[in-house]
Amino acid sequence: MYLTKEEEKMLESDNPAVSKAMEILVALGDIFGAEKLIKIKSAHVSGISYQNIGNEGLEWIEKLNAKVKVKTTINPAGMDLEKWKEMEIDEEFYSKQIRIINAFKRLGAEITLTCTPYLQYTPKHGDILSWSESSAIIYANSVLGAKTNRESGISALAAAIIGKTPYYGLLIDENRKPSIIVEYDGEINYRTLSLVGLKLGEILERNKIPLFKFQRKLKKDEMKILGASLASTSDLAIFHILDQTPEARIEKPLEKITIEIEKDETECDPDLIALGCPHLSENELKGIFEIIKKEGKVKREIILFTSRYVAKKNKKLIEKFEKNKVKVFTDTCIVVSPLAERFGTILVDSGKAFTYLPKLRKVRTCLASTICCIRKAYE
Amino acid sequence: MKVKARVISRGFASGKAVVSRKRISFLGDVDPSTGKIVAKDSDITGLNIAGKVLIFPGGRGSTVGSYVLYKMKKIGTAPIAIVNLETEPSIAVGAIVAEIPLVDKPEINVVEFIKTGEIVEVDANNGWIKWK
């Protein structure tokens, strides 16, 4: 890979945070055949939860003595920064998690603690990014038309410190075009979109990019769920929807497949209902409250996960949820916190949570539409 | 014999080789507390890679594997150097973070030429591997 004189200097920097960051970008550039580094507009870093990165991750991040060069946001932590006791987080976990967050503060990152950074700072069409967090990556590429490869937490942090990323893969227009048409003509809700995403992720050949045909246009939040599900069973980082997403163009005849999913929901008797994977948007919170408002206090434990930013903007709404015994946690989520391990069966409306909860938290998980999830809270 | 290779993570090390013909994920295939290969489908199951020059085709699997390599280096169970035929991001990033020398794309298929137990030198500053 070609490096400018300035980039060469960074590779030889006396500051190990800078030289290591550069070494990581050069290695990735070489592996993927990038010809150069290119400037980025923002970075989003995953691997924030102490539950996921442990003492090793904590120590490595604490050692970094540098400042990020671009807007840098970070993924959810393992706990709500204020309600951690209510989550039954122990003191040791709390102090380790705070150390990770403080390390990111020193690096100059914004302590967003969300997997939906695009709800707070929305990238523009064509912006070059270095993002990790598979659900945010696929949303940025597909829905917003920004450009990012599927970075890891470490490579996104390296790019944030240098302000650049290797130029390859999805940063190049030619590599973003659809290569297969995927038809689904069934009902559309979070459960069905999750299943379509999960199934397609499993069967799709590597490097194929799907272009969906649906019966109607999807809402942004629906595209968020679809993408998050797709990215949890594959390494896919972009999709298109005909007549909807910004780069959905068919330039040549494409192979076509039809996705069918199971029609009926499985029976489930959960001791927790968890919504907000990825973090809930303002519209989703409002939609959920429409049902809660009619039914009143819930009978089963239900927790909503959103970002501190969205919660602050909707303070009154959050209070109303709490009056109806609906818990709302920010800064964290059901997948990256140890919370899930206290429950026997968790009901979710997200294909991503449905995939990762049994794997990472070893807990039985059921999937249903949002409405069915909320109704379950009153049974 | 001395062959050229591509530098991924800089450094120099020399030691006994452990050679596998299969892909390895540091998340799941290795017990980080001992350095032992635990993957049942591996051709080096039960062998210990701590302090060895680990030679294998490349990685597979999760990016969390990068931190596993770092952890192994910290507690002394990591390989002293890695040679891949063609490396992939989680191993490359892990090696850089853990400061383990790593080269890949050797001129010849070293997995076929080097045997477990042979002494191998890995110069990941200048980009070569030497044995016998």
Interface residues (C-beta under 8 A of the other chain):
Chain A: K20 E23 I24 A27 L28 D30 I31 G47 N52 I53 G54 N55 E56 G57 E59 W60 S152 G153 I154 S155
Chain B: R6 I8 S9 R10 T63 V64 S66 Y67 V68 Y70 K71 K74 T87 E88 P89 S90 A92 V93 I96 V97
